[in-house]
């Protein structure tokens, strides 16, 4: 079974992600966060998971 890896986190709220191993991308709006998450998922061949608290997690499955 393949190991899942969080490759990036995209958020509009710096207080939602205090510490992270993967890189964190901060966006000024939800639309910008969605676009950034989409681009990162295409580049890394990973999936976007919207955790519905202004954060998107990009995971390779």
C-alpha positions in Angstrom: 0.0 0.0 0.0 1.3 3.4 -0.9 2.0 6.0 1.7 0.0 9.2 1.6 2.1 12.4 1.8 1.0 15.9 2.5 2.9 18.0 0.0 1.5 21.4 0.7 -1.1 23.4 2.6 -3.0 26.4 1.2 -4.8 28.8 3.6 -6.3 32.3 3.8 -5.8 32.4 7.6 -2.2 32.4 9.0 -3.6 31.5 12.4 -5.1 28.2 11.1 -1.6 26.7 10.4 0.8 27.4 13.3 3.5 24.8 12.4 3.8 22.5 9.4 6.3 20.2 7.9 5.1 20.7 4.3 5.2 24.2 2.8 2.3 26.5 3.5 1.0 28.9 0.9 -1.0 31.9 2.2 -3.7 33.4 -0.1 -5.5 36.7 0.3 -8.9 35.3 -0.7 -10.7 32.0 -1.0 -10.6 32.3 -4.8 -6.8 32.7 -4.8 -6.5 29.8 -2.4 -8.5 27.6 -4.7 -6.5 28.6 -7.7 -3.2 28.0 -5.9 -4.4 24.6 -4.6 -5.4 23.6 -8.1 -2.1 24.6 -9.6 -0.1 22.8 -6.9 -2.2 19.7 -7.3 -1.5 19.6 -11.1 2.3 20.2 -10.6 2.6 17.5 -7.9 0.1 15.1 -9.4 -1.8 15.2 -6.0 -5.3 15.5 -4.8 -6.9 18.6 -3.1 -8.7 18.1 0.2 -10.9 21.0 1.3 -11.0 20.8 5.1 -13.6 23.7 5.1 -11.9 26.0 7.5 -10.1 28.2 5.0 -7.5 25.5 4.4 -6.8 23.2 1.5 -4.4 20.2 1.9 -2.6 18.8 -1.1 -2.0 15.1 -0.6 -0.2 12.5 -2.8 -2.0 9.2 -2.6 
